[in-house]
Amino acid sequence: MDSVLIFFLLLMITTVITCSSINETIGCSCEQEYNARICTIKINCNRMFKYEDSTLTSIKPKDSDYTGAYELHLSFYNIDLIIYSFKNFLPPNFSKDNIKVIKMIHFELLSIPDEVYTFDELTQFEISQSTLESIDLSKFTNRNLQTINVSDNVITFLEHENVISSPINSLKVIDLSYNFIDVLPNNYFVKFPHLQHLNLSNNFIKNLDILSFQGMLSLQTLYLSHNKLESLHDSLSRLENVKELFLDQNKIACLKKTNFDAMTQLQKLNLSSNNITDIEIGTFQKLRMLQILDLSNNNNLLLNDELFQDNIYLESVILSDTGISGIKANNSSLSSLKINLLGRITTSFFTIISKCIRLFSVLVRQN
């Protein structure tokens, strides 16, 4: 019994082997990782790469007894793909179906090479720290694609076909952060019904439409930090399963009770570093699962004693560096709470949180 257990434990151990067929002097390195099911061959090439026909011919699993699946991970740093193309990096004994991951760093490309869309077994695609100016996500038809990362480019325009192609059910993550996007086309993400994480932070988005996030019923995390948003309207009304929402570092001035109506599963809400002065009664009413709320760094914030009365799971309210201009409060009694105050606050503030029975942390500093 012990010998069988040891055998299976050994199968789970990943080993790394350097591929002797790749010479770092020509700008490429290669390593192989084995586990019980997959042999992963990683090829990393930099700008000094000089392709030779014999360079990749002998790449194959070192274990002659290996009969499992092969995965080829290609990482490029500043390679001229116009000259080389992806096929130049494929060993003769590998097909396009072996390619699972493509990472492209520091590229002078205006658009994604069409060849990328032909790798049906691709699970992860990244082009970052490059000069990509536009992207049309509807072109991706890779049936197993799980992650698209096009962060840190100069994307200003999100191309969008009027005719929606077949959905990609496998895609879980899209990262469009650190670009120059200012408009989200309606229905832009509808092709990805099972998308769970969307990062749009550090862009120049000014407005959101009610159809901006149409069809995103599986979305769990949405990053809209560091944009130019001034109001929310009903743009988030279709995001009923989001658990974490980041709206910090924008220019939002007020919150309406319809802003978060549909977000009944929301657990964490970051509204810090905005221009919020007024929060309408009922704004957080539907957020029954809310646990963490960050309102820090909002000057002249006006609070109301009925603001959190329906948030029975609320555990932490962050109000540090917030200039509270006033508190509309009744003479409610204070519930039994564990409250950590790191600054001065008027006693009437306690009436606001008196009904949050799970609340254990209120951070107030420099008011």
C-alpha angles and dihedrals in degrees: 000000000000092000091053091051092049090050093056092045090054090051090057094053113101116221126195122214126182113233107237092200092071118074117203090210089075092051102262133104129187137192136174126218121197130196133156095286112018140044107207117199113194120196118188119189129181135195092282092066115136112185119226124181092233096048100090102019097102099045108126137126110295091216104082090196094055113119102165131103126298126223124191117204114192121195119183129189114195096329120161100237091180086072101034108028120196093277090068089068096051117100112228092249093057131076131203088262089070092063110100104156132034121182121181119186127183100005129162096219128134094200140012114277110255089230090073091068092059097066101096095183095049112130102174131032126180135174111168141156087029141113101262108152103183141011136194109202091189089073091069108098096156101137097210099040112136105166134035116184117182097152126146098030132115097258111159101160131050106207115217132188116216091220109071112220125211114305123255104226095182099063113108106160134042120177116192096154126139097029136112100257113149102166132045111206116226115265090008095142098035091106090068105060094166098049110138106177126038122178116195097152124137097029134112101255110155104172138027125203128211088248095048090097099028115158096011097128094143097052112125104168127037123181116197097151122141099022134120100257115151099174139008104208107173096321093120096046093106096054100090097151102045112127100181126037124180116195099151124135096032134113100253110153104182141012124223127203091243095056096088102019097126097041097094093148096052113131104167126037123179115193097154125139098025132118095256113157102153131042114187118228108261095030092124097028097108093044094093093154096049112133106163126036122179116195096154124142097025111131124218093012115180114207132193129209092233094053099101103022094116097044098094094164096048109132106167135030116184116202101156117147090012122138102217105203097188148340125224102205143161125212096268119158120249116252122222101280137158103230127180110199116188096179146014122304133163117255091240088070090073091067089065093062100032094105096049095099096183097044111125104160133049114170114199120167138162097005 
